[in-house]
């Protein structure tokens, strides 16, 4: 998995590429936890290059969302494909994530 980052003002946009599955999910979780600490929780996950998420990937997203919730913040996702959104809904995890259609909307949500 490749993880690209880009600052949009004071917001860090993280764009993972490839499936969020297996061992890559642990690597992703560790990277996101570091980004959150460095950016006071102003982190968006751009899911446009994630073809799918397995149970390990969902667990990583849920863990990150839970950690952010304890600090009064929420996990923001944008550009997730329909399959990923359905999986999040079906597993009951949807309330833990704010989802936006595009990066610009997600960044503006921090204002």
GROMACS elastic network, one bead per residue, 0.5 to 0.9 nm:
[ bonds ]
;  ai    aj funct       b0    kb
    1    16     6  0.67284   500
    1    17     6  0.57456   500
    1    18     6  0.53551   500
    1    19     6  0.71538   500
    1    20     6  0.76716   500
    1    24     6  0.61484   500
    1    25     6  0.88397   500
    1    27     6  0.85513   500
    1    28     6  0.81510   500
    2    15     6  0.82508   500
    2    16     6  0.56754   500
    2    17     6  0.51848   500
    2    18     6  0.70363   500
    3    14     6  0.67782   500
    3    15     6  0.56791   500
    3    17     6  0.62577   500
    3    28     6  0.78177   500
    3    31     6  0.85633   500
    4    13     6  0.82869   500
    4    14     6  0.58531   500
    4    15     6  0.50823   500
    4    16     6  0.61925   500
    4    17     6  0.79947   500
    5    12     6  0.67461   500
    5    13     6  0.56488   500
    5    15     6  0.61464   500
    5    16     6  0.85535   500
    6    11     6  0.84499   500
    6    12     6  0.58388   500
    6    13     6  0.52581   500
    6    14     6  0.66851   500
    6    15     6  0.82858   500
    7    10     6  0.66647   500
    7    11     6  0.57012   500
    7    13     6  0.60821   500
    7    14     6  0.88057   500
    8    11     6  0.51967   500
    8    12     6  0.62274   500
    8    13     6  0.70439   500
    8   107     6  0.72755   500
    9    12     6  0.79118   500
    9   107     6  0.86832   500
   10    39     6  0.77070   500
   10    42     6  0.72009   500
   11    39     6  0.73633   500
   11    41     6  0.86568   500
   11    42     6  0.50521   500
   11    43     6  0.58379   500
   11    44     6  0.74269   500
   11   107     6  0.66183   500
   11   110     6  0.79047   500
   12    35     6  0.78438   500
   12    36     6  0.88588   500
   12    39     6  0.71733   500
   12    42     6  0.62932   500
   12    44     6  0.63068   500
   12    45     6  0.86620   500
   12   107     6  0.87423   500
   13    42     6  0.86255   500
   13    43     6  0.58698   500
   13    45     6  0.60121   500
   13    46     6  0.65355   500
   13   103     6  0.78630   500
   13   107     6  0.83152   500
   14    32     6  0.80687   500
   14    35     6  0.86882   500
   14    43     6  0.71095   500
   14    44     6  0.60324   500
   14    46     6  0.58795   500
   14    47     6  0.85598   500
   15    44     6  0.84763   500
   15    45     6  0.60019   500
   15    47     6  0.63950   500
   15    48     6  0.75582   500
   15    49     6  0.71452   500
   15    50     6  0.86098   500
   16    19     6  0.85134   500
   16    20     6  0.81379   500
   16    28     6  0.79490   500
   16    45     6  0.77387   500
   16    46     6  0.72274   500
   16    47     6  0.68240   500
   16    48     6  0.83600   500
   16    49     6  0.64685   500
   16    50     6  0.66914   500
   17    20     6  0.83061   500
   17    47     6  0.80828   500
   17    48     6  0.81590   500
   17    50     6  0.56024   500
   17    51     6  0.82534   500
   18    21     6  0.87673   500
   18    49     6  0.63680   500
   18    50     6  0.52631   500
   18    51     6  0.63764   500
   18    52     6  0.79376   500
   19    22     6  0.89057   500
   19    24     6  0.80046   500
   19    25     6  0.86584   500
   19    49     6  0.83858   500
   19    50     6  0.54541   500
   19    51     6  0.56356   500
   19    52     6  0.52328   500
   19    53     6  0.59738   500
   19    54     6  0.79860   500
   19    57     6  0.84681   500
   20    23     6  0.87206   500
   20    24     6  0.61742   500
   20    25     6  0.53610   500
   20    28     6  0.78250   500
   20    50     6  0.67682   500
   20    51     6  0.81596   500
   20    52     6  0.64513   500
   20    54     6  0.65380   500
   20    56     6  0.78239   500
   20    58     6  0.81551   500
   20    60     6  0.89797   500
   21    24     6  0.56527   500
   21    25     6  0.51913   500
   21    26     6  0.85626   500
   21    52     6  0.79890   500
   21    53     6  0.58528   500
   21    54     6  0.51233   500
   21    55     6  0.73687   500
   21    56     6  0.58258   500
   21    57     6  0.50533   500
   21    58     6  0.85146   500
   22    25     6  0.55624   500
   22    26     6  0.73858   500
   22    54     6  0.75137   500
   22    55     6  0.83532   500
   22    56     6  0.58072   500
   22    57     6  0.70412   500
   23    26     6  0.53796   500
   23    27     6  0.66163   500
   23    28     6  0.87415   500
   23    56     6  0.82523   500
   24    27     6  0.50314   500
   24    28     6  0.60165   500
   24    29     6  0.85423   500
   24    56     6  0.89724   500
   24    57     6  0.80608   500
   25    29     6  0.60884   500
   25    30     6  0.86600   500
   25    53     6  0.88424   500
   25    54     6  0.88154   500
   25    56     6  0.61651   500
   25    58     6  0.84201   500
   25    59     6  0.83870   500
   25    60     6  0.61690   500
   25    61     6  0.86399   500
   26    29     6  0.50782   500
   26    30     6  0.62460   500
   26    31     6  0.86122   500
   26    56     6  0.80378   500
   26    57     6  0.79464   500
   26    60     6  0.68725   500
   27    30     6  0.52934   500
   27    31     6  0.62310   500
   27    32     6  0.86880   500
   28    31     6  0.51366   500
   28    32     6  0.61238   500
   28    33     6  0.85809   500
   28    57     6  0.85566   500
   28    60     6  0.77740   500
   29    32     6  0.51964   500
   29    33     6  0.61284   500
   29    34     6  0.86985   500
   29    57     6  0.86089   500
   29    60     6  0.55877   500
   29    61     6  0.73366   500
   29    63     6  0.81455   500
   29    64     6  0.69548   500
   30    33     6  0.52007   500
   30    34     6  0.64139   500
   30    35     6  0.88079   500
   31    34     6  0.52332   500
   31    35     6  0.63282   500
   31    36     6  0.87581   500
   32    36     6  0.60849   500
   32    37     6  0.86476   500
   32    43     6  0.82812   500
   32    45     6  0.88275   500
   32    64     6  0.76344   500
   33    36     6  0.51616   500
   33    37     6  0.63837   500
   33    38     6  0.87863   500
   33    64     6  0.70215   500
   33    67     6  0.87461   500
   34    37     6  0.52582   500
   34    38     6  0.63291   500
   34    39     6  0.87278   500
   35    38     6  0.51321   500
   35    39     6  0.60808   500
   35    40     6  0.84747   500
   35    41     6  0.79222   500
   35    42     6  0.87625   500
   35    43     6  0.71685   500
   36    39     6  0.52206   500
   36    40     6  0.58199   500
   36    42     6  0.68647   500
   36    43     6  0.62778   500
   36    68     6  0.82766   500
   37    40     6  0.57185   500
   37    41     6  0.67784   500
   38    41     6  0.79319   500
   39    42     6  0.55064   500
   39    43     6  0.69287   500
   40    43     6  0.81796   500
   41    44     6  0.88656   500
   41    68     6  0.70266   500
   41    71     6  0.85230   500
   41    73     6  0.65558   500
   41    74     6  0.80038   500
   41    75     6  0.83869   500
   42    73     6  0.85351   500
   42    76     6  0.88864   500
   42   107     6  0.87552   500
   42   110     6  0.73620   500
   43    75     6  0.76314   500
   43    76     6  0.71553   500
   43   107     6  0.88401   500
   44    75     6  0.71459   500
   44    76     6  0.50630   500
   44    77     6  0.57960   500
   44    78     6  0.72538   500
   44   103     6  0.79706   500
   44   106     6  0.69933   500
   44   107     6  0.75443   500
   45    48     6  0.89918   500
   45    75     6  0.80121   500
   45    76     6  0.62879   500
   45    78     6  0.63195   500
   45    79     6  0.87583   500
   45   103     6  0.88128   500
   46    49     6  0.76512   500
   46    50     6  0.85902   500
   46    76     6  0.86308   500
   46    77     6  0.59649   500
   46    79     6  0.60021   500
   46    80     6  0.73395   500
   46   102     6  0.80462   500
   46   103     6  0.67926   500
   47    50     6  0.52436   500
   47    51     6  0.84395   500
   47    77     6  0.66755   500
   47    78     6  0.59141   500
   47    79     6  0.53612   500
   47    81     6  0.75373   500
   47    84     6  0.89280   500
   48    51     6  0.79488   500
   48    78     6  0.73632   500
   48    80     6  0.55047   500
   48    81     6  0.68347   500
   48   102     6  0.88764   500
   49    79     6  0.86310   500
   49    80     6  0.82977   500
   49    81     6  0.89084   500
   50    53     6  0.73475   500
   50    80     6  0.74281   500
   50    81     6  0.79203   500
   50    84     6  0.85124   500
   51    80     6  0.88255   500
   51    81     6  0.75660   500
   51    83     6  0.85571   500
   51    84     6  0.80798   500
   52    57     6  0.89028   500
   52    81     6  0.84220   500
   52    83     6  0.73456   500
   52    84     6  0.62144   500
   53    56     6  0.77807   500
   53    57     6  0.53021   500
   53    58     6  0.63675   500
   53    84     6  0.66286   500
   53    87     6  0.83596   500
   54    57     6  0.51549   500
   54    58     6  0.62523   500
   54    59     6  0.86301   500
   55    58     6  0.50258   500
   55    59     6  0.60947   500
   55    60     6  0.86284   500
   56    60     6  0.62656   500
   56    61     6  0.87579   500
   57    60     6  0.50597   500
   57    61     6  0.63183   500
   57    62     6  0.86171   500
   58    61     6  0.50806   500
   58    62     6  0.60571   500
   58    63     6  0.85177   500
   58    87     6  0.88156   500
   58    88     6  0.77445   500
   58    93     6  0.86088   500
   59    62     6  0.50421   500
   59    63     6  0.60589   500
   59    64     6  0.85960   500
   60    63     6  0.51311   500
   60    64     6  0.62292   500
   60    65     6  0.85823   500
   61    64     6  0.51943   500
   61    65     6  0.61084   500
   61    66     6  0.85844   500
   61    75     6  0.83237   500
   61    97     6  0.88045   500
   62    65     6  0.50230   500
   62    66     6  0.60677   500
   62    67     6  0.86286   500
   62    75     6  0.89709   500
   62    93     6  0.72077   500
   62    96     6  0.72299   500
   62    97     6  0.85249   500
   63    66     6  0.50965   500
   63    67     6  0.62409   500
   63    68     6  0.86729   500
   64    67     6  0.51676   500
   64    68     6  0.62490   500
   64    69     6  0.85918   500
   64    75     6  0.72876   500
   65    68     6  0.51537   500
   65    69     6  0.60695   500
   65    70     6  0.87557   500
   65    73     6  0.83742   500
   65    74     6  0.61852   500
   65    75     6  0.50847   500
   65    76     6  0.86828   500
   65    96     6  0.60697   500
   65    97     6  0.68933   500
   66    69     6  0.50069   500
   66    70     6  0.63810   500
   66    71     6  0.89473   500
   66    74     6  0.82522   500
   66    75     6  0.85190   500
   66    96     6  0.75124   500
   67    70     6  0.53179   500
   67    71     6  0.68520   500
   67    73     6  0.86121   500
   67    74     6  0.88475   500
   68    71     6  0.52293   500
   68    72     6  0.63976   500
   68    74     6  0.55461   500
   68    75     6  0.66626   500
   69    73     6  0.50565   500
   69    74     6  0.55677   500
   69    75     6  0.79820   500
   69    96     6  0.82108   500
   70    73     6  0.73777   500
   71    74     6  0.86683   500
   74    96     6  0.71732   500
   74    97     6  0.65862   500
   74    98     6  0.69106   500
   75    96     6  0.70505   500
   75    97     6  0.51796   500
   75    98     6  0.61444   500
   75    99     6  0.85505   500
   76    97     6  0.58527   500
   76    99     6  0.58708   500
   76   100     6  0.75441   500
   76   106     6  0.69387   500
   77    80     6  0.70705   500
   77    97     6  0.67645   500
   77    98     6  0.60769   500
   77   100     6  0.62497   500
   77   101     6  0.86329   500
   77   102     6  0.88844   500
   77   103     6  0.86353   500
   77   106     6  0.75153   500
   78    98     6  0.82750   500
   78    99     6  0.54122   500
   78   101     6  0.54974   500
   78   102     6  0.53349   500
   78   103     6  0.59418   500
   78   105     6  0.83048   500
   78   106     6  0.65572   500
   79    99     6  0.78910   500
   79   100     6  0.65857   500
   79   101     6  0.51009   500
   79   102     6  0.52466   500
   79   103     6  0.72488   500
   80    83     6  0.80982   500
   80    84     6  0.61297   500
   80    85     6  0.63563   500
   80    99     6  0.79692   500
   80   100     6  0.83883   500
   80   101     6  0.77039   500
   80   102     6  0.89075   500
   81    84     6  0.55279   500
   81    85     6  0.63740   500
   81    86     6  0.87609   500
   82    85     6  0.51146   500
   82    86     6  0.60970   500
   82    87     6  0.86323   500
   83    86     6  0.51091   500
   83    87     6  0.61924   500
   83    88     6  0.86498   500
   84    87     6  0.51081   500
   84    88     6  0.62118   500
   84    89     6  0.86059   500
   85    88     6  0.51390   500
   85    89     6  0.61813   500
   85    90     6  0.86145   500
   85    94     6  0.80687   500
   85    99     6  0.87585   500
   86    90     6  0.59547   500
   86    91     6  0.84862   500
   87    90     6  0.50921   500
   87    91     6  0.60776   500
   87    92     6  0.86054   500
   87    93     6  0.86337   500
   87    94     6  0.89823   500
   88    91     6  0.53861   500
   88    92     6  0.64166   500
   88    93     6  0.52834   500
   88    94     6  0.54011   500
   88    97     6  0.88623   500
   89    92     6  0.52910   500
   89    93     6  0.60996   500
   89    94     6  0.50687   500
   89    95     6  0.85000   500
   90    93     6  0.76933   500
   90    94     6  0.82663   500
   91    94     6  0.78169   500
   92    95     6  0.73710   500
   92    96     6  0.87940   500
   93    96     6  0.56235   500
   93    97     6  0.73146   500
   94    97     6  0.55834   500
   94    98     6  0.78697   500
   94    99     6  0.86813   500
   95    98     6  0.75072   500
   98   106     6  0.86498   500
   99   102     6  0.88697   500
   99   106     6  0.77627   500
  100   103     6  0.72902   500
  100   104     6  0.87233   500
  100   105     6  0.61469   500
  100   106     6  0.56005   500
  101   104     6  0.86477   500
  101   105     6  0.69816   500
  101   106     6  0.78848   500
  102   105     6  0.56106   500
  102   106     6  0.65418   500
  102   107     6  0.89075   500
  103   106     6  0.50934   500
  103   107     6  0.61110   500
  103   108     6  0.85778   500
  104   107     6  0.51743   500
  104   108     6  0.61496   500
  104   109     6  0.86669   500
  105   108     6  0.51580   500
  105   109     6  0.63030   500
  106   109     6  0.51826   500
  106   110     6  0.73479   500
  107   110     6  0.57945   500
  107   111     6  0.76887   500
  108   111     6  0.54452   500
